[in-house]
Amino acid sequence: MIAQLKGQIVASDLTYLVLDVMGVGYQIFASGRSLSQLGGVGAEVTVLTELVVREDSMTLYGFASEGERAAFRLLQTVQGVGAKAALSILTVLTPDELAQAILAGDKAMVARAEGIGPKLALRIVNELAQKTASLAGGGLQAASDGVASPDATTAAQNAVLQDALSALVNLGYSRTEAFTALQNVQKQGTDNDISALIAAALKQMGSAQ
């Protein structure tokens, strides 16, 4: 497995770059977001990579952050989402934005990506609704820099928030409505206790009716 490469960018296009590593040029496909973060020709960079092996090909995909690589892997667990579709989504959404779209059930946000239709976007938000804690900065609380992997505390907080969201959905509230209420409650500094979160969200949704 090739997990990381360090070298100089010698060529760059809209979908890939070529990285010279000690005289060997590696073609690495990446999202538009990572390509812009890594820089242009001549830049000395370290690229996190994922090697995808198919029956007839071996392709390297690159990422400017561990968070994006984690999101890339997670997206491909959804039927119908390949590497190209995953990169398309990650070009328009950060890992944290993707996590929020999934938690909110916001298929329109995911469908902004080129080549992602409404049906596939719906499948993504439905199938990944319980897996967003594995996204960097995922859940309702973003990591401090937006791309760093969550530590144990953040992961635990995200799990509580996801449980609260599921409970509210089971009570008959829409995922989007419940998500918005939880976001507002979180901004008010409510403790990450599931009972407190649910009670505060219910109170807010009740007052909004």
FINUVO-268415 format. One line per 2 residues: for each residue x, y, z of C-alpha. Coordinates in nm, 3 decimals. Example, Ala and Ser with C-alpha at 12.3 -4.5 7.8 and 13.67 -1.06 7.14 Angstrom:
1.230/-0.450/0.780 ~ 1.367/-0.106/0.714
! end
This chain:
0.000/0.000/0.000 ~ 0.131/0.346/-0.094
0.002/0.571/0.184 ~ 0.207/0.887/0.129
0.441/1.043/-0.126 ~ 0.673/1.342/-0.092
0.817/1.522/-0.391 ~ 0.782/1.803/-0.641
0.477/1.869/-0.857 ~ 0.598/1.863/-1.219
0.259/1.871/-1.393 ~ -0.097/1.954/-1.293
-0.438/1.940/-1.457 ~ -0.798/1.983/-1.343
-0.822/1.628/-1.210 ~ -0.466/1.512/-1.138
-0.107/1.605/-1.071 ~ 0.223/1.438/-1.149
0.457/1.414/-0.851 ~ 0.830/1.362/-0.906
0.962/1.142/-0.625 ~ 1.337/1.087/-0.663
1.310/1.083/-1.043 ~ 0.994/0.873/-1.064
0.677/1.050/-1.176 ~ 0.354/0.941/-1.009
0.021/1.043/-1.163 ~ -0.216/1.112/-0.875
-0.585/1.191/-0.921 ~ -0.737/1.429/-0.665
-1.035/1.649/-0.590 ~ -1.031/2.008/-0.708
-1.012/2.112/-0.343 ~ -0.697/1.910/-0.272
-0.533/2.017/-0.597 ~ -0.580/2.383/-0.507
-0.447/2.326/-0.154 ~ -0.139/2.135/-0.268
-0.028/2.406/-0.508 ~ 0.098/2.424/-0.863
0.396/2.308/-1.065 ~ 0.720/2.344/-0.874
0.569/2.304/-0.527 ~ 0.736/2.062/-0.287
0.454/1.873/-0.119 ~ 0.357/1.567/0.080
0.050/1.396/-0.060 ~ -0.156/1.140/0.132
-0.251/0.864/-0.109 ~ -0.486/0.574/-0.164
-0.396/0.303/-0.415 ~ -0.702/0.153/-0.583
-0.635/-0.176/-0.759 ~ -0.876/-0.302/-1.022
-0.860/-0.601/-1.252 ~ -0.713/-0.391/-1.532
-0.561/-0.092/-1.354 ~ -0.376/0.050/-1.054
-0.469/0.411/-0.978 ~ -0.333/0.650/-0.717
-0.565/0.903/-0.554 ~ -0.426/1.190/-0.349
-0.545/1.408/-0.063 ~ -0.428/1.722/0.110
-0.573/1.602/0.444 ~ -0.644/1.283/0.633
-1.004/1.395/0.669 ~ -1.060/1.397/0.295
-0.901/1.054/0.256 ~ -1.132/0.915/0.525
-1.433/1.068/0.349 ~ -1.314/0.924/0.015
-1.302/0.575/0.164 ~ -1.639/0.612/0.337
-1.819/0.738/0.026 ~ -1.713/0.431/-0.169
-1.893/0.202/0.076 ~ -2.215/0.324/-0.089
-2.327/0.120/-0.388 ~ -2.285/0.319/-0.707
-2.020/0.554/-0.569 ~ -1.680/0.498/-0.725
-1.357/0.690/-0.689 ~ -1.452/0.946/-0.955
-1.787/1.022/-0.790 ~ -1.624/1.046/-0.446
-1.370/1.299/-0.574 ~ -1.649/1.497/-0.740
-1.833/1.523/-0.407 ~ -1.516/1.618/-0.221
-1.447/1.893/-0.473 ~ -1.762/2.079/-0.364
-1.788/1.968/0.001 ~ -1.533/1.952/0.281
-1.549/1.639/0.501 ~ -1.730/1.840/0.769
-1.981/1.983/0.519 ~ -2.041/1.631/0.389
-2.101/1.504/0.743 ~ -2.350/1.782/0.809
-2.531/1.716/0.481 ~ -2.561/1.348/0.572
-2.686/1.417/0.925 ~ -2.936/1.671/0.793
-3.056/1.437/0.519 ~ -2.974/1.717/0.273
-2.950/1.529/-0.058 ~ -2.955/1.858/-0.253
-2.626/1.959/-0.095 ~ -2.463/1.632/-0.204
-2.622/1.652/-0.550 ~ -2.432/1.978/-0.614
-2.139/1.758/-0.716 ~ -2.098/1.696/-1.087
-2.233/1.357/-1.192 ~ -2.427/1.298/-0.869
-2.801/1.273/-0.934 ~ -3.083/1.306/-0.677
-3.127/0.928/-0.639 ~ -2.760/0.863/-0.571
-2.741/1.163/-0.339 ~ -3.037/1.026/-0.141
-2.872/0.684/-0.117 ~ -2.553/0.847/0.014
-2.723/1.044/0.292 ~ -2.939/0.746/0.391
-2.665/0.481/0.396 ~ -2.405/0.698/0.569
-2.634/0.852/0.831 ~ -2.488/0.634/1.107
-2.127/0.651/0.988 ~ -2.048/1.022/0.992
-1.838/1.001/1.311 ~ -1.562/0.849/1.096
-1.542/1.165/0.887 ~ -1.276/1.412/0.993
-1.442/1.696/1.172 ~ -1.769/1.511/1.113
-2.094/1.556/1.297 ~ -2.232/1.883/1.427
-1.900/1.994/1.573 ~ -1.622/2.073/1.327
-1.264/2.005/1.417 ~ -1.065/2.317/1.494
-0.901/2.333/1.152 ~ -1.181/2.172/0.956
-0.968/1.878/0.840 ~ -0.799/1.718/1.140
-0.905/1.370/1.249 ~ -1.137/1.372/1.549
-0.988/1.272/1.882 ~ -1.165/1.038/2.122
-1.358/1.324/2.285 ~ -1.487/1.462/1.954
-1.584/1.116/1.834 ~ -1.778/1.056/2.155
-1.956/1.390/2.120 ~ -2.048/1.310/1.761
-2.188/0.973/1.867 ~ -2.411/1.142/2.129
-2.532/1.395/1.874 ~ -2.612/1.124/1.622
-2.805/0.930/1.887 ~ -3.001/1.244/1.973
-3.078/1.300/1.605 ~ -3.198/0.940/1.563
-3.421/0.971/1.870 ~ -3.585/1.287/1.737
-3.641/1.128/1.396 ~ -3.803/0.828/1.568
-4.035/1.071/1.745 ~ -4.164/1.183/1.406
-3.955/1.491/1.335 ~ -3.787/1.523/0.996
-3.411/1.471/0.989 ~ -3.359/1.826/0.860
-3.581/1.981/1.129 ~ -3.416/1.781/1.407
-3.068/1.854/1.278 ~ -3.134/2.229/1.265
-3.269/2.226/1.620 ~ -2.965/2.034/1.748
-2.733/2.277/1.574 ~ -2.906/2.570/1.742
-2.899/2.397/2.079 ~ -2.531/2.325/2.042
-2.457/2.691/1.965 ~ -2.625/2.779/2.295
-2.371/2.566/2.479 ~ -2.593/2.280/2.595
-2.395/1.995/2.755 ~ -2.329/1.690/2.541
-2.570/1.476/2.740 ~ -2.817/1.298/2.515
-3.117/1.363/2.742 ~ -3.031/1.732/2.772
-2.981/1.765/2.397 ~ -3.311/1.597/2.315
-3.502/1.802/2.575 ~ -3.352/2.130/2.454
-3.418/2.044/2.089 ~ -3.779/1.944/2.163
-3.832/2.269/2.352 ~ -3.694/2.469/2.063
-3.901/2.289/1.801 ~ -4.209/2.324/2.018
-4.161/2.700/2.056 ~ -4.110/2.735/1.682
-4.451/2.586/1.602
! end
